[in-house]
Amino acid sequence: MFGPEDFLEATNVSRETLDKFKRYAELLAEWQAKINLIGPATAGDVWGRHFFDSAQLLPLVLKSTPGRGPRTWLDMGSGAGFPGLVLSLLGENSVFLAEPSAKKCAFLRQVIRETGARAKILQAKVKDIETFPVDIVTSRALAPIADLLEWGAPYLREGGEFWLLKGSSAEEELTLVKKNWNMTTEIFPSKTDNGGKILRFSNIRMAGAA
Ligand SMILES: C[S@@+](CC[C@H](N)C(=O)[O-])C[C@H]1O[C@@H](n2cnc3c(N)ncnc32)[C@H](O)[C@@H]1O
């Protein structure tokens, strides 16, 4: 089983950061006993299926956008913080977590308080939030790509990108959006989810838009 030491080796975080993830894992276990924060089948593999699954995004983003300065992120449907809160704990200083569930937000608030993460919670559905400019929109396990584009694209500033953690249906969903959206697409294999894909969309334009 992938544990804290594997996470340390895979991400090269400091011991101090690792301790914050350990507290996050403890809180997740405590809350999971009372409310469903993550799929029960994955509760025994938090370090691999949730922490590292989320963390794998950051080196890909940094490698793909060299020389770009600090980023503002919008994580749509963060749930228990994946991937947005993980990215924040890894040192990203401007991460917004859009999550409508009051219980999940209460959990996120406690993790943020106890770890000092810089993430900010927006307790609402993405479409109900007044848009503000972000560099990267992320999402995992929220909705089909067509919906994600519709909800997230209004937030993107010029040059902004989508980075999505998707399951094996990614390619099928992609063919459905080609009619309505023009964009450059890159697909990376997930390191944690067999068949899972990480999608990068850049140069995003609605088809027919000037
Ligand atoms: C299946 S969970 C995934 C949570 C997390 N991203 C993960 O991968 O573990 C989907 C989350 O999206 C939230 N959600 C549903 N509709 C939403 C919307 N329109 N905008 C933002 N969040 C939404 C739900 O409350 C839920 O926490």
The ligand as an ORCA input file, in Angstrom:
! r2SCAN-3c Opt
* xyz 0 1
  C     -17.600     13.003     -6.805
  S     -17.177     14.374     -5.831
  C     -15.460     14.599     -6.232
  C     -14.746     15.371     -5.191
  C     -13.237     15.552     -5.425
  N     -12.977     16.378     -6.583
  C     -12.561     14.211     -5.566
  O     -12.109     13.894     -6.666
  O     -12.486     13.483     -4.558
  C     -17.922     15.754     -6.669
  C     -17.982     16.996     -5.796
  O     -18.451     18.082     -6.584
  C     -19.375     18.837     -5.837
  N     -20.255     19.480     -6.829
  C     -21.358     18.992     -7.438
  N     -21.840     19.875     -8.344
  C     -21.011     20.950     -8.310
  C     -20.947     22.184     -9.014
  N     -21.865     22.482     -9.936
  N     -19.943     23.041     -8.734
  C     -19.015     22.721     -7.806
  N     -19.011     21.567     -7.111
  C     -19.984     20.692     -7.358
  C     -20.065     17.837     -4.927
  O     -20.586     18.447     -3.768
  C     -18.931     16.863     -4.629
  O     -18.250     17.226     -3.454
*
